[in-house]
Amino acid sequence: MVVGMTAKVTLSFSDETIEEARRFAKREGMSLSAWMDQAAREKAVRELFTAHAAVVGRAGAELEAAALADEREAAMVDEALFGGDGRAA
């Protein structure tokens, strides 16, 4: 595709959806096509951000779990090395 060209597609919408889209486009001073393009782009960006947030959330939980496991392991090593006989300083 050449930069600036648009793809023409045929889509079907319910009467209610297309009337709402026309109303929103008019309110925002946009053509219906431009409004639909923007709406689709915004939906795609929301989907990407939602997926990204889920990955970051899982990574954060995994990092926290790993840190807690490290703390437990360090405590077990301290207990094994110094626990009970008064060597810990």
N, C-alpha and C positions, 0 to 999 in steps of 0.2 A: 504494500500500500504506500502511496505517496503521502507525505506529511500533509495534514490538513484535510485530506479526503475523508468522507464518512461512508460507512456501510449502510446500505438500505436493506431493511429487513421487514418482514410482515409479521405482526404480532396480533394476538387476539386478547381482548380484555372484556370483562363483564361491563355492562352498561354503567353500572354504579362506579366502578373503578375509573373508567375513562372520563366520566363526567367530573369526578373529584379531581382527577389529574388536570383536566382542562381548567377547572376553577382555580386550582393552585398555580398553574402556569400563568394564567391571566393575572392573578393577584400579584405575582412576582415579576410581571412584565416580560415573560419568557415565552418562546414558542413551546408548543406541546412537546416537540421532539427534544428541544434543549432541556426542558424540565424532566422528561423521562430519562434522558441521558444522565443528568445530575442525580436523579433519584437512584438509578441503578448503580452509579459510581459510589454514592454514599452508602448504599447497602453493602457493596463489595468491601469498602473500607471498614465498615462496622464489623463485618464477618472476619476480616483479617485481624483487626484489633482484638476482637473477642478470642480468636484462636491464639493470638500472641499472649494475651493476658492469662489464658489457661495454661500455656506452656511455662510462662514465668512463675505462675502460682505453683505448679507442680515442681518446678526446679527449686523454688524457695522452700517448699515442704521437704523435698529430698535433702537439701543442704542442711536444714534444721535437724532433720532426723540423723544425718551423718554427724553433725556437731554433737548432738546428745549422745550418740553411740561412742564418739571419741571421749567425751567426758566420763561416761560409765567405764570405758576401758582404762582410762587414766586412774580413776578411783580404784579399780580392781588391782592395778599394778601397784599403786601406793599402799593399798591394804596388804598385798602379798609381800611387798618389800619391807614396809615399815609398821604394819599394823600389829598391835598386840604386844610388842616387846619394847616399846618406848624408843625406837631408833629415829623416828621421824622428828625433824627439828623444826 
